[in-house]
Amino acid sequence: MNREGSWQEDIQVNPQQKIIDTMLILKEAGKLPQEEVHEMKSERRGRFLDMNKNYEQQSIYDGDILCVQ
């Protein structure tokens, strides 16, 4: 996610944590825009994720790059 105006940072999360919960934490910390996050895509897997599932359920592991759209 190296586009102009984008945020890029390595984070570590519990695999049992829901993806949407991570987005809320990042939004509260001011790391994401306050507007609604509509989609998240795994660059490694090349597919959009169900943000109501956790990382393990979505097969998201170390080294993946997630793009928020």
PDB file of N, CA, C and O in Angstrom, chain B, residues numbered from 101:
ATOM      1  N   MET B 101       0.846  -1.169   0.000  1.00  0.00           N
ATOM      2  CA  MET B 101       0.000   0.000   0.000  1.00  0.00           C
ATOM      3  C   MET B 101       0.884   1.223   0.000  1.00  0.00           C
ATOM      4  O   MET B 101       1.012   1.902   1.019  1.00  0.00           O
ATOM      5  N   ASN B 102       1.474   1.499  -1.091  1.00  0.00           N
ATOM      6  CA  ASN B 102       2.453   2.566  -1.195  1.00  0.00           C
ATOM      7  C   ASN B 102       1.948   3.713  -2.055  1.00  0.00           C
ATOM      8  O   ASN B 102       2.737   4.355  -2.749  1.00  0.00           O
ATOM      9  N   ARG B 103       0.662   3.980  -2.023  1.00  0.00           N
ATOM     10  CA  ARG B 103       0.101   5.060  -2.820  1.00  0.00           C
ATOM     11  C   ARG B 103       0.187   6.371  -2.049  1.00  0.00           C
ATOM     12  O   ARG B 103       0.255   6.383  -0.820  1.00  0.00           O
ATOM     13  N   GLU B 104       0.183   7.456  -2.781  1.00  0.00           N
ATOM     14  CA  GLU B 104       0.240   8.769  -2.134  1.00  0.00           C
ATOM     15  C   GLU B 104      -0.941   8.928  -1.178  1.00  0.00           C
ATOM     16  O   GLU B 104      -2.083   8.639  -1.535  1.00  0.00           O
ATOM     17  N   GLY B 105      -0.654   9.390   0.034  1.00  0.00           N
ATOM     18  CA  GLY B 105      -1.701   9.577   1.023  1.00  0.00           C
ATOM     19  C   GLY B 105      -2.080   8.315   1.768  1.00  0.00           C
ATOM     20  O   GLY B 105      -3.039   8.322   2.540  1.00  0.00           O
ATOM     21  N   SER B 106      -1.359   7.246   1.558  1.00  0.00           N
ATOM     22  CA  SER B 106      -1.698   5.998   2.241  1.00  0.00           C
ATOM     23  C   SER B 106      -0.827   5.802   3.470  1.00  0.00           C
ATOM     24  O   SER B 106       0.222   6.432   3.610  1.00  0.00           O
ATOM     25  N   TRP B 107      -1.265   4.935   4.345  1.00  0.00           N
ATOM     26  CA  TRP B 107      -0.564   4.627   5.582  1.00  0.00           C
ATOM     27  C   TRP B 107       0.000   3.228   5.466  1.00  0.00           C
ATOM     28  O   TRP B 107      -0.678   2.315   4.994  1.00  0.00           O
ATOM     29  N   GLN B 108       1.221   3.059   5.889  1.00  0.00           N
ATOM     30  CA  GLN B 108       1.853   1.750   5.822  1.00  0.00           C
ATOM     31  C   GLN B 108       2.609   1.506   7.114  1.00  0.00           C
ATOM     32  O   GLN B 108       3.446   2.315   7.513  1.00  0.00           O
ATOM     33  N   GLU B 109       2.312   0.389   7.767  1.00  0.00           N
ATOM     34  CA  GLU B 109       2.972   0.068   9.021  1.00  0.00           C
ATOM     35  C   GLU B 109       2.811  -1.419   9.293  1.00  0.00           C
ATOM     36  O   GLU B 109       1.793  -2.017   8.946  1.00  0.00           O
ATOM     37  N   ASP B 110       3.822  -2.009   9.915  1.00  0.00           N
ATOM     38  CA  ASP B 110       3.736  -3.406  10.333  1.00  0.00           C
ATOM     39  C   ASP B 110       3.045  -3.468  11.685  1.00  0.00           C
ATOM     40  O   ASP B 110       3.410  -2.749  12.615  1.00  0.00           O
ATOM     41  N   ILE B 111       2.047  -4.330  11.784  1.00  0.00           N
ATOM     42  CA  ILE B 111       1.395  -4.543  13.068  1.00  0.00           C
ATOM     43  C   ILE B 111       1.305  -6.041  13.328  1.00  0.00           C
ATOM     44  O   ILE B 111       1.382  -6.853  12.406  1.00  0.00           O
ATOM     45  N   GLN B 112       1.143  -6.386  14.584  1.00  0.00           N
ATOM     46  CA  GLN B 112       1.005  -7.779  14.976  1.00  0.00           C
ATOM     47  C   GLN B 112      -0.306  -7.909  15.741  1.00  0.00           C
ATOM     48  O   GLN B 112      -0.576  -7.135  16.659  1.00  0.00           O
ATOM     49  N   VAL B 113      -1.116  -8.889  15.360  1.00  0.00           N
ATOM     50  CA  VAL B 113      -2.416  -9.077  15.999  1.00  0.00           C
ATOM     51  C   VAL B 113      -2.606 -10.541  16.383  1.00  0.00           C
ATOM     52  O   VAL B 113      -1.936 -11.431  15.861  1.00  0.00           O
ATOM     53  N   ASN B 114      -3.523 -10.762  17.297  1.00  0.00           N
ATOM     54  CA  ASN B 114      -3.906 -12.107  17.682  1.00  0.00           C
ATOM     55  C   ASN B 114      -4.689 -12.730  16.522  1.00  0.00           C
ATOM     56  O   ASN B 114      -5.612 -12.095  16.013  1.00  0.00           O
ATOM     57  N   PRO B 115      -4.357 -13.941  16.090  1.00  0.00           N
ATOM     58  CA  PRO B 115      -5.070 -14.567  14.970  1.00  0.00           C
ATOM     59  C   PRO B 115      -6.561 -14.777  15.244  1.00  0.00           C
ATOM     60  O   PRO B 115      -7.345 -14.939  14.309  1.00  0.00           O
ATOM     61  N   GLN B 116      -6.956 -14.775  16.524  1.00  0.00           N
ATOM     62  CA  GLN B 116      -8.366 -14.953  16.882  1.00  0.00           C
ATOM     63  C   GLN B 116      -9.152 -13.635  16.873  1.00  0.00           C
ATOM     64  O   GLN B 116     -10.371 -13.638  17.042  1.00  0.00           O
ATOM     65  N   GLN B 117      -8.456 -12.514  16.677  1.00  0.00           N
ATOM     66  CA  GLN B 117      -9.117 -11.206  16.669  1.00  0.00           C
ATOM     67  C   GLN B 117      -9.842 -11.002  15.352  1.00  0.00           C
ATOM     68  O   GLN B 117      -9.318 -11.319  14.284  1.00  0.00           O
ATOM     69  N   LYS B 118     -11.058 -10.468  15.441  1.00  0.00           N
ATOM     70  CA  LYS B 118     -11.804 -10.154  14.223  1.00  0.00           C
ATOM     71  C   LYS B 118     -11.123  -8.996  13.503  1.00  0.00           C
ATOM     72  O   LYS B 118     -10.595  -8.079  14.131  1.00  0.00           O
ATOM     73  N   ILE B 119     -11.145  -9.055  12.196  1.00  0.00           N
ATOM     74  CA  ILE B 119     -10.507  -8.031  11.373  1.00  0.00           C
ATOM     75  C   ILE B 119     -11.160  -6.669  11.618  1.00  0.00           C
ATOM     76  O   ILE B 119     -10.465  -5.655  11.686  1.00  0.00           O
ATOM     77  N   ILE B 120     -12.473  -6.639  11.750  1.00  0.00           N
ATOM     78  CA  ILE B 120     -13.169  -5.372  11.978  1.00  0.00           C
ATOM     79  C   ILE B 120     -12.743  -4.741  13.302  1.00  0.00           C
ATOM     80  O   ILE B 120     -12.687  -3.516  13.408  1.00  0.00           O
ATOM     81  N   ASP B 121     -12.440  -5.562  14.316  1.00  0.00           N
ATOM     82  CA  ASP B 121     -11.981  -5.024  15.599  1.00  0.00           C
ATOM     83  C   ASP B 121     -10.628  -4.329  15.453  1.00  0.00           C
ATOM     84  O   ASP B 121     -10.389  -3.294  16.075  1.00  0.00           O
ATOM     85  N   THR B 122      -9.754  -4.893  14.638  1.00  0.00           N
ATOM     86  CA  THR B 122      -8.465  -4.248  14.368  1.00  0.00           C
ATOM     87  C   THR B 122      -8.685  -2.903  13.693  1.00  0.00           C
ATOM     88  O   THR B 122      -8.027  -1.920  14.033  1.00  0.00           O
ATOM     89  N   MET B 123      -9.608  -2.856  12.736  1.00  0.00           N
ATOM     90  CA  MET B 123      -9.889  -1.607  12.031  1.00  0.00           C
ATOM     91  C   MET B 123     -10.409  -0.546  13.003  1.00  0.00           C
ATOM     92  O   MET B 123     -10.036   0.622  12.896  1.00  0.00           O
ATOM     93  N   LEU B 124     -11.255  -0.936  13.938  1.00  0.00           N
ATOM     94  CA  LEU B 124     -11.774   0.023  14.920  1.00  0.00           C
ATOM     95  C   LEU B 124     -10.668   0.553  15.824  1.00  0.00           C
ATOM     96  O   LEU B 124     -10.635   1.744  16.133  1.00  0.00           O
ATOM     97  N   ILE B 125      -9.764  -0.324  16.248  1.00  0.00           N
ATOM     98  CA  ILE B 125      -8.635   0.095  17.088  1.00  0.00           C
ATOM     99  C   ILE B 125      -7.745   1.076  16.333  1.00  0.00           C
ATOM    100  O   ILE B 125      -7.341   2.101  16.882  1.00  0.00           O
ATOM    101  N   LEU B 126      -7.442   0.764  15.080  1.00  0.00           N
ATOM    102  CA  LEU B 126      -6.596   1.649  14.270  1.00  0.00           C
ATOM    103  C   LEU B 126      -7.286   2.987  14.008  1.00  0.00           C
ATOM    104  O   LEU B 126      -6.634   4.031  13.989  1.00  0.00           O
ATOM    105  N   LYS B 127      -8.588   2.956  13.809  1.00  0.00           N
ATOM    106  CA  LYS B 127      -9.341   4.195  13.590  1.00  0.00           C
ATOM    107  C   LYS B 127      -9.311   5.064  14.847  1.00  0.00           C
ATOM    108  O   LYS B 127      -9.100   6.274  14.765  1.00  0.00           O
ATOM    109  N   GLU B 128      -9.524   4.441  16.017  1.00  0.00           N
ATOM    110  CA  GLU B 128      -9.485   5.178  17.284  1.00  0.00           C
ATOM    111  C   GLU B 128      -8.106   5.772  17.551  1.00  0.00           C
ATOM    112  O   GLU B 128      -7.996   6.829  18.172  1.00  0.00           O
ATOM    113  N   ALA B 129      -7.055   5.101  17.087  1.00  0.00           N
ATOM    114  CA  ALA B 129      -5.680   5.582  17.274  1.00  0.00           C
ATOM    115  C   ALA B 129      -5.297   6.638  16.243  1.00  0.00           C
ATOM    116  O   ALA B 129      -4.186   7.168  16.279  1.00  0.00           O
ATOM    117  N   GLY B 130      -6.215   6.948  15.319  1.00  0.00           N
ATOM    118  CA  GLY B 130      -5.942   7.955  14.305  1.00  0.00           C
ATOM    119  C   GLY B 130      -5.096   7.458  13.150  1.00  0.00           C
ATOM    120  O   GLY B 130      -4.562   8.261  12.385  1.00  0.00           O
ATOM    121  N   LYS B 131      -4.966   6.156  13.011  1.00  0.00           N
ATOM    122  CA  LYS B 131      -4.150   5.578  11.935  1.00  0.00           C
ATOM    123  C   LYS B 131      -4.940   5.366  10.650  1.00  0.00           C
ATOM    124  O   LYS B 131      -4.355   5.196   9.580  1.00  0.00           O
ATOM    125  N   LEU B 132      -6.262   5.374  10.750  1.00  0.00           N
ATOM    126  CA  LEU B 132      -7.125   5.207   9.578  1.00  0.00           C
ATOM    127  C   LEU B 132      -8.084   6.384   9.496  1.00  0.00           C
ATOM    128  O   LEU B 132      -8.394   7.002  10.514  1.00  0.00           O
ATOM    129  N   PRO B 133      -8.556   6.699   8.300  1.00  0.00           N
ATOM    130  CA  PRO B 133      -9.533   7.784   8.162  1.00  0.00           C
ATOM    131  C   PRO B 133     -10.801   7.471   8.957  1.00  0.00           C
ATOM    132  O   PRO B 133     -11.131   6.305   9.172  1.00  0.00           O
ATOM    133  N   GLN B 134     -11.497   8.494   9.383  1.00  0.00           N
ATOM    134  CA  GLN B 134     -12.713   8.308  10.177  1.00  0.00           C
ATOM    135  C   GLN B 134     -13.890   7.805   9.344  1.00  0.00           C
ATOM    136  O   GLN B 134     -14.864   7.292   9.896  1.00  0.00           O
ATOM    137  N   GLU B 135     -13.808   7.948   8.013  1.00  0.00           N
ATOM    138  CA  GLU B 135     -14.912   7.450   7.195  1.00  0.00           C
ATOM    139  C   GLU B 135     -14.947   5.921   7.232  1.00  0.00           C
ATOM    140  O   GLU B 135     -13.983   5.267   7.628  1.00  0.00           O
ATOM    141  N   GLU B 136     -16.060   5.386   6.818  1.00  0.00           N
ATOM    142  CA  GLU B 136     -16.287   3.944   6.858  1.00  0.00           C
ATOM    143  C   GLU B 136     -15.289   3.189   5.982  1.00  0.00           C
ATOM    144  O   GLU B 136     -15.021   3.574   4.844  1.00  0.00           O
ATOM    145  N   VAL B 137     -14.745   2.107   6.539  1.00  0.00           N
ATOM    146  CA  VAL B 137     -13.886   1.206   5.771  1.00  0.00           C
ATOM    147  C   VAL B 137     -14.808   0.216   5.074  1.00  0.00           C
ATOM    148  O   VAL B 137     -15.595  -0.468   5.728  1.00  0.00           O
ATOM    149  N   HIS B 138     -14.716   0.138   3.760  1.00  0.00           N
ATOM    150  CA  HIS B 138     -15.639  -0.699   3.006  1.00  0.00           C
ATOM    151  C   HIS B 138     -15.099  -2.094   2.726  1.00  0.00           C
ATOM    152  O   HIS B 138     -15.839  -3.075   2.802  1.00  0.00           O
ATOM    153  N   GLU B 139     -13.829  -2.185   2.407  1.00  0.00           N
ATOM    154  CA  GLU B 139     -13.261  -3.478   2.036  1.00  0.00           C
ATOM    155  C   GLU B 139     -11.814  -3.570   2.475  1.00  0.00           C
ATOM    156  O   GLU B 139     -11.133  -2.562   2.661  1.00  0.00           O
ATOM    157  N   MET B 140     -11.361  -4.802   2.637  1.00  0.00           N
ATOM    158  CA  MET B 140      -9.959  -5.058   2.903  1.00  0.00           C
ATOM    159  C   MET B 140      -9.532  -6.205   1.997  1.00  0.00           C
ATOM    160  O   MET B 140     -10.232  -7.209   1.865  1.00  0.00           O
ATOM    161  N   LYS B 141      -8.382  -6.035   1.384  1.00  0.00           N
ATOM    162  CA  LYS B 141      -7.895  -7.032   0.438  1.00  0.00           C
ATOM    163  C   LYS B 141      -6.547  -7.573   0.890  1.00  0.00           C
ATOM    164  O   LYS B 141      -5.678  -6.819   1.327  1.00  0.00           O
ATOM    165  N   SER B 142      -6.382  -8.882   0.781  1.00  0.00           N
ATOM    166  CA  SER B 142      -5.106  -9.536   1.042  1.00  0.00           C
ATOM    167  C   SER B 142      -4.300  -9.528  -0.248  1.00  0.00           C
ATOM    168  O   SER B 142      -4.717 -10.112  -1.248  1.00  0.00           O
ATOM    169  N   GLU B 143      -3.158  -8.875  -0.229  1.00  0.00           N
ATOM    170  CA  GLU B 143      -2.308  -8.841  -1.418  1.00  0.00           C
ATOM    171  C   GLU B 143      -1.698 -10.213  -1.702  1.00  0.00           C
ATOM    172  O   GLU B 143      -1.507 -10.583  -2.861  1.00  0.00           O
ATOM    173  N   ARG B 144      -1.392 -10.966  -0.646  1.00  0.00           N
ATOM    174  CA  ARG B 144      -0.791 -12.286  -0.819  1.00  0.00           C
ATOM    175  C   ARG B 144      -1.787 -13.257  -1.450  1.00  0.00           C
ATOM    176  O   ARG B 144      -1.429 -14.012  -2.353  1.00  0.00           O
ATOM    177  N   ARG B 145      -3.020 -13.239  -0.984  1.00  0.00           N
ATOM    178  CA  ARG B 145      -4.034 -14.167  -1.484  1.00  0.00           C
ATOM    179  C   ARG B 145      -4.800 -13.597  -2.673  1.00  0.00           C
ATOM    180  O   ARG B 145      -5.444 -14.340  -3.412  1.00  0.00           O
ATOM    181  N   GLY B 146      -4.731 -12.279  -2.858  1.00  0.00           N
ATOM    182  CA  GLY B 146      -5.392 -11.653  -3.998  1.00  0.00           C
ATOM    183  C   GLY B 146      -6.909 -11.658  -3.908  1.00  0.00           C
ATOM    184  O   GLY B 146      -7.593 -11.725  -4.929  1.00  0.00           O
ATOM    185  N   ARG B 147      -7.436 -11.589  -2.701  1.00  0.00           N
ATOM    186  CA  ARG B 147      -8.895 -11.604  -2.550  1.00  0.00           C
ATOM    187  C   ARG B 147      -9.334 -10.668  -1.426  1.00  0.00           C
ATOM    188  O   ARG B 147      -8.554 -10.300  -0.548  1.00  0.00           O
ATOM    189  N   PHE B 148     -10.605 -10.300  -1.490  1.00  0.00           N
ATOM    190  CA  PHE B 148     -11.182  -9.461  -0.446  1.00  0.00           C
ATOM    191  C   PHE B 148     -11.556 -10.326   0.751  1.00  0.00           C
ATOM    192  O   PHE B 148     -11.895 -11.500   0.602  1.00  0.00           O
ATOM    193  N   LEU B 149     -11.489  -9.731   1.938  1.00  0.00           N
ATOM    194  CA  LEU B 149     -11.716 -10.463   3.177  1.00  0.00           C
ATOM    195  C   LEU B 149     -13.079 -10.149   3.770  1.00  0.00           C
ATOM    196  O   LEU B 149     -13.631  -9.070   3.555  1.00  0.00           O
ATOM    197  N   ASP B 150     -13.611 -11.101   4.516  1.00  0.00           N
ATOM    198  CA  ASP B 150     -14.812 -10.886   5.319  1.00  0.00           C
ATOM    199  C   ASP B 150     -14.335 -10.311   6.646  1.00  0.00           C
ATOM    200  O   ASP B 150     -13.760 -11.033   7.460  1.00  0.00           O
ATOM    201  N   MET B 151     -14.565  -9.028   6.874  1.00  0.00           N
ATOM    202  CA  MET B 151     -14.020  -8.360   8.055  1.00  0.00           C
ATOM    203  C   MET B 151     -14.707  -8.782   9.347  1.00  0.00           C
ATOM    204  O   MET B 151     -14.235  -8.435  10.429  1.00  0.00           O
ATOM    205  N   ASN B 152     -15.807  -9.522   9.262  1.00  0.00           N
ATOM    206  CA  ASN B 152     -16.475 -10.020  10.461  1.00  0.00           C
ATOM    207  C   ASN B 152     -15.889 -11.340  10.945  1.00  0.00           C
ATOM    208  O   ASN B 152     -16.303 -11.862  11.980  1.00  0.00           O
ATOM    209  N   LYS B 153     -14.934 -11.877  10.207  1.00  0.00           N
ATOM    210  CA  LYS B 153     -14.239 -13.097  10.614  1.00  0.00           C
ATOM    211  C   LYS B 153     -12.877 -12.719  11.179  1.00  0.00           C
ATOM    212  O   LYS B 153     -12.420 -11.587  11.021  1.00  0.00           O
ATOM    213  N   ASN B 154     -12.231 -13.683  11.841  1.00  0.00           N
ATOM    214  CA  ASN B 154     -10.907 -13.393  12.381  1.00  0.00           C
ATOM    215  C   ASN B 154      -9.826 -13.731  11.356  1.00  0.00           C
ATOM    216  O   ASN B 154     -10.106 -14.294  10.298  1.00  0.00           O
ATOM    217  N   TYR B 155      -8.597 -13.380  11.689  1.00  0.00           N
ATOM    218  CA  TYR B 155      -7.482 -13.574  10.756  1.00  0.00           C
ATOM    219  C   TYR B 155      -7.263 -15.046  10.440  1.00  0.00           C
ATOM    220  O   TYR B 155      -6.994 -15.408   9.294  1.00  0.00           O
ATOM    221  N   GLU B 156      -7.378 -15.889  11.453  1.00  0.00           N
ATOM    222  CA  GLU B 156      -7.177 -17.322  11.249  1.00  0.00           C
ATOM    223  C   GLU B 156      -8.232 -17.893  10.297  1.00  0.00           C
ATOM    224  O   GLU B 156      -7.903 -18.685   9.415  1.00  0.00           O
ATOM    225  N   GLN B 157      -9.486 -17.500  10.469  1.00  0.00           N
ATOM    226  CA  GLN B 157     -10.563 -17.970   9.593  1.00  0.00           C
ATOM    227  C   GLN B 157     -10.343 -17.534   8.150  1.00  0.00           C
ATOM    228  O   GLN B 157     -10.763 -18.224   7.221  1.00  0.00           O
ATOM    229  N   GLN B 158      -9.693 -16.401   7.959  1.00  0.00           N
ATOM    230  CA  GLN B 158      -9.445 -15.868   6.619  1.00  0.00           C
ATOM    231  C   GLN B 158      -8.071 -16.275   6.071  1.00  0.00           C
ATOM    232  O   GLN B 158      -7.672 -15.827   4.996  1.00  0.00           O
ATOM    233  N   SER B 159      -7.354 -17.121   6.811  1.00  0.00           N
ATOM    234  CA  SER B 159      -6.013 -17.602   6.418  1.00  0.00           C
ATOM    235  C   SER B 159      -5.031 -16.452   6.214  1.00  0.00           C
ATOM    236  O   SER B 159      -4.245 -16.450   5.267  1.00  0.00           O
ATOM    237  N   ILE B 160      -5.089 -15.474   7.119  1.00  0.00           N
ATOM    238  CA  ILE B 160      -4.171 -14.342   7.089  1.00  0.00           C
ATOM    239  C   ILE B 160      -3.109 -14.593   8.151  1.00  0.00           C
ATOM    240  O   ILE B 160      -3.407 -14.653   9.344  1.00  0.00           O
ATOM    241  N   TYR B 161      -1.877 -14.737   7.706  1.00  0.00           N
ATOM    242  CA  TYR B 161      -0.776 -15.064   8.608  1.00  0.00           C
ATOM    243  C   TYR B 161       0.366 -14.075   8.422  1.00  0.00           C
ATOM    244  O   TYR B 161       0.225 -13.088   7.701  1.00  0.00           O
ATOM    245  N   ASP B 162       1.490 -14.336   9.067  1.00  0.00           N
ATOM    246  CA  ASP B 162       2.667 -13.462   9.003  1.00  0.00           C
ATOM    247  C   ASP B 162       3.033 -13.122   7.562  1.00  0.00           C
ATOM    248  O   ASP B 162       2.975 -13.964   6.667  1.00  0.00           O
ATOM    249  N   GLY B 163       3.405 -11.880   7.373  1.00  0.00           N
ATOM    250  CA  GLY B 163       3.945 -11.451   6.090  1.00  0.00           C
ATOM    251  C   GLY B 163       2.921 -11.019   5.066  1.00  0.00           C
ATOM    252  O   GLY B 163       3.296 -10.627   3.962  1.00  0.00           O
ATOM    253  N   ASP B 164       1.645 -11.076   5.389  1.00  0.00           N
ATOM    254  CA  ASP B 164       0.640 -10.652   4.416  1.00  0.00           C
ATOM    255  C   ASP B 164       0.571  -9.130   4.390  1.00  0.00           C
ATOM    256  O   ASP B 164       0.897  -8.469   5.376  1.00  0.00           O
ATOM    257  N   ILE B 165       0.154  -8.593   3.284  1.00  0.00           N
ATOM    258  CA  ILE B 165      -0.062  -7.154   3.128  1.00  0.00           C
ATOM    259  C   ILE B 165      -1.554  -6.961   2.921  1.00  0.00           C
ATOM    260  O   ILE B 165      -2.140  -7.516   1.991  1.00  0.00           O
ATOM    261  N   LEU B 166      -2.163  -6.169   3.797  1.00  0.00           N
ATOM    262  CA  LEU B 166      -3.595  -5.921   3.715  1.00  0.00           C
ATOM    263  C   LEU B 166      -3.834  -4.487   3.280  1.00  0.00           C
ATOM    264  O   LEU B 166      -3.263  -3.552   3.842  1.00  0.00           O
ATOM    265  N   CYS B 167      -4.669  -4.324   2.288  1.00  0.00           N
ATOM    266  CA  CYS B 167      -5.005  -2.993   1.770  1.00  0.00           C
ATOM    267  C   CYS B 167      -6.435  -2.653   2.157  1.00  0.00           C
ATOM    268  O   CYS B 167      -7.366  -3.402   1.861  1.00  0.00           O
ATOM    269  N   VAL B 168      -6.597  -1.527   2.815  1.00  0.00           N
ATOM    270  CA  VAL B 168      -7.912  -1.040   3.220  1.00  0.00           C
ATOM    271  C   VAL B 168      -8.434  -0.146   2.113  1.00  0.00           C
ATOM    272  O   VAL B 168      -7.725   0.739   1.632  1.00  0.00           O
ATOM    273  N   GLN B 169      -9.672  -0.378   1.710  1.00  0.00           N
ATOM    274  CA  GLN B 169     -10.253   0.409   0.617  1.00  0.00           C
ATOM    275  C   GLN B 169     -11.592   0.971   1.027  1.00  0.00           C
ATOM    276  O   GLN B 169     -12.238   1.663   0.239  1.00  0.00           O
TER     277      GLN B 169
END
